Amino acid sequence: MYRIAVMGDYDSIYGFASLGLDIFPVTDREEAGKLLHRLAESEYGVIYITEGLAALVQSDIARYADRIMPAIILIPGVAGNTGAGIQSVKKSVEQAVGSDILFGND
């Protein structure tokens, strides 16, 4: 059975522990990249990562873009929503469906 991980700053992710998800507080770019690879190569099928942290490790995330697993999903942090998560989901849907399902609305 696959597990679910949540990466980001502690204040943004600590609540996910109450849902039974494994949390990994991290803010350092190098540490985050290593952690992402370790989680992706282990038993984690879904990795949630805060938008702020994802911005620091974009190249690391890109390594998994063509893989079915793990699913790497961007979520807003306590600092707010940057829109990166929505754009990521929109791009995935466009690739799967072949068109912009929002008809050009951003």
C-alpha positions in Angstrom: 0.0 0.0 0.0 1.3 3.4 -0.9 1.7 6.2 1.6 1.1 10.0 1.3 3.7 12.6 2.2 3.4 16.3 2.8 6.5 18.5 2.4 6.9 22.2 3.3 7.4 24.6 6.1 6.1 23.3 9.5 3.4 25.8 9.9 1.9 24.9 6.6 1.9 21.2 6.9 1.6 20.2 10.6 -2.2 19.9 10.4 -1.9 17.1 7.8 -0.5 14.8 10.5 -3.9 14.7 12.2 -5.2 13.2 8.9 -2.7 10.4 9.1 -0.4 11.8 6.4 3.4 11.7 6.9 4.7 15.2 7.2 8.2 16.3 6.4 9.0 19.9 7.5 11.7 21.3 5.3 12.6 24.8 4.0 16.2 24.4 2.7 16.4 23.9 -1.1 19.1 21.3 -1.1 17.5 19.3 1.8 14.1 19.5 0.0 15.6 18.1 -3.2 17.2 15.2 -1.5 14.0 14.5 0.5 11.8 14.6 -2.6 14.0 12.1 -4.4 14.1 9.8 -1.3 10.3 9.9 -1.0 9.7 9.4 -4.7 11.9 6.4 -4.8 10.2 4.8 -1.7 6.7 3.8 -0.9 5.0 7.2 -1.4 2.4 7.3 -4.2 1.4 10.9 -3.5 3.6 13.8 -2.4 2.0 17.1 -1.5 4.4 20.0 -1.5 3.8 23.6 -0.7 3.9 26.0 -3.6 6.7 28.0 -1.9 8.9 24.9 -1.5 8.1 23.7 -5.0 9.4 26.9 -6.4 12.8 26.1 -4.9 12.9 22.5 -6.3 11.2 22.9 -9.7 14.0 21.0 -11.5 13.7 18.1 -9.0 9.9 18.0 -9.5 10.3 18.0 -13.3 12.2 14.6 -13.1 8.9 13.0 -12.1 6.6 14.8 -14.5 6.4 11.8 -17.0 6.0 9.2 -14.3 2.7 7.8 -13.1 3.9 7.7 -9.6 4.5 9.5 -7.4 1.9 12.1 -8.0 3.4 15.4 -6.9 0.7 17.9 -6.1 1.3 21.5 -5.2 -0.7 23.0 -2.3 -0.8 26.6 -0.9 1.2 27.3 2.3 0.3 29.6 5.2 1.9 32.5 3.2 -0.9 32.2 0.7 -1.8 30.9 -2.7 0.6 31.7 -5.5 -1.5 30.0 -8.2 1.2 27.5 -9.0 -0.9 24.6 -7.8 -3.9 25.5 -10.0 -1.6 26.0 -13.0 0.0 22.6 -12.4 -3.4 20.8 -12.3 -4.6 22.8 -15.3 -1.5 21.7 -17.3 -2.0 18.1 -16.3 -5.6 18.2 -17.4 -4.8 19.9 -20.7 -2.2 17.1 -21.4 -4.7 14.4 -20.6 -7.7 15.9 -22.4 -5.9 17.7 -25.2 -7.5 21.1 -24.6 -8.0 23.8 -22.1 -11.1 22.8 -20.2 -11.5 26.3 -18.7 -11.7 27.8 -22.2 -8.8 30.2 -21.8 -9.8 31.5 -18.3 -6.8 31.8 -16.1 
